[in-house]
Amino acid sequence: MWDIIAVDISGRHRIKDGYYMVCAAAALKISASHIEKIKQVKIQPRWLQEAPRLVDIVQLIEDTVAQIEFKGTIVTEKGDMYNEPQWVPDSMFTLAFKYQESIGERRAIELAHHISLSTRNLLLTELNIEAGQ
Amino acid sequence: MNPEKQPGNGTKVILVKRDAPRSEGGRNANLFEELRELAKAAGYRSVGEVTQTRFPDRKYQLGRGKVEELAELVEITGVEKVIFYNKLSTTQIYNISELCRCRVIDKFQLILEIFAKRATTHRSKLQVELAKLKYELPRARAVVSILKKEEKPGFMGLGGYEDSYEQDLKKRITRIESELETAEKDDESLRVYRRRQGLSLISLAGYTNAGKSTLFNTLVDEESEAMNMLFTTLVPMTRALDLGGRKALLTDTVGFIEELPHWMVDAFKSTLDGIFLSDIILLVADVSEKPEIVHQKLATCHDTLWDRINGVPVITVLNKADRLDPEELETRLEQIKYLAPNPILVSAKNGTGIPELKAEIFRHLPPPGRPVPLPSPIRPKGCLPSPGSMRKASCTTWNTGKKFLWIMKQGPRSSAGPGIWSGTLRNEMPGGSRLRVSVSVEM
């Protein structure tokens, strides 16, 4: 069993006047092929006028993970880090970092993805912002 | 395999790979080694290798200077084909061919060549054709444009031809997909039937050349083709596996490879479903390889499997354990354990660890909760129909504890003999399955 913090960001495309992003971080205990326990989930919305750079993404993840009370390795999809080799984002995070590999990690990222996407949809609805504008 | 039968038999080739800047050198070397193995599996003889580290060039994939260098090498060595590791666009293939004056293919076309060579059944040939068509479809317009370049009378002058070629491809894809869909339905019916018979379905999955076929042969005492070559198995093979009281069916099938494109997964859907829809997956890995290679190959397998299996138990079979000493094995296991659910060390070659593997499979078998033929001891009195009439009664199967509704009627005496009754067992659950049975009735 391993302690990880699965992270996913939704909304990295421009709508209306900027980038409405939501980052979700879930602290979990996983095995190689399953999620064994979900310990905590935190979300962090962010608006950017310009397209997010790698440093912005790292900062957003750091801010979200800072709310989590449990320790663990940050796990993300490679695409979230602009497909950079692992050592590039790894050197930018304060916590241990890795890309998803096992089935357990992929399921954890899937969970974080559903949370970030539904939160963003809710926010856009509540703020009366129409996607695609 | 007879090398004379290989289509690429002895053809000289040059292997080319573009590495992304800042990518890991060791990993790039492993991927190039894989390209060498693929070329070997297709029957080619590599006489030169070219690599370059840079971002992709839109026209040539490599830089113009490097492609000119490649063209010189082609002229000196007299090769007939250049094989790129990287995915090439139609324009890139055309531009590189123009400079090198020889045929240019990428890794995916190379894999298709291997598959075409290995395809022996009607279905596998259809799957290979479908994969080729799906590969060709997005390139159809560009291919026609390039081929008719000099004839082009004006802007959009060949739109008609381009549409016609693309439409033709689409029609062929639809035809093959419809034929394969019928085969998938047959497979699904077969799976349902086998499960009704109480047989669990176990499949061997893993990176290509992990030793799946050798393990298959050891487990079921079979003599299927197993070689030290990529994609030896393309056509799935299923055999009965005795697990000490429970019968199961073990299927050996095609191996995975890194960056397997979605169109290839789609084309081989009916074959890969054999893995994805099984009750237990045996994920085979060659533990004797370097840790970073084992790690990379297991990660590729997890990537292929993760969203297609629904909570199916995975047992990681770490094959070729006889090649390492116990201390090395322990270290290796520690290095890869987070990618190895339920790991079991085996040597398919000398049979070490096979009893442990069978015990682990037995432990993960699904409970026999499906309708099974009723053995004679369960004939409680209330269940028996009266002769010549139809009667309903509820009874409980001895090994599942599930209740079934019996609808019994007398069967044909000529075929079944006196005292034998045929009937239908129906699961009480909504949409529950039915099972035809014959029960001996004491009159």
Interface residues (C-beta under 8 A of the other chain):
Chain A: W2 S31 A32 S33 H34 E84 P85 V88 E101 S102 I103 R106 R107 E110
Chain B: R22 S23 E24 A299 H302 D303 L305 W306 D307 I309 G311 P313 V314 T316 K337 Y338 L339 A340 P341
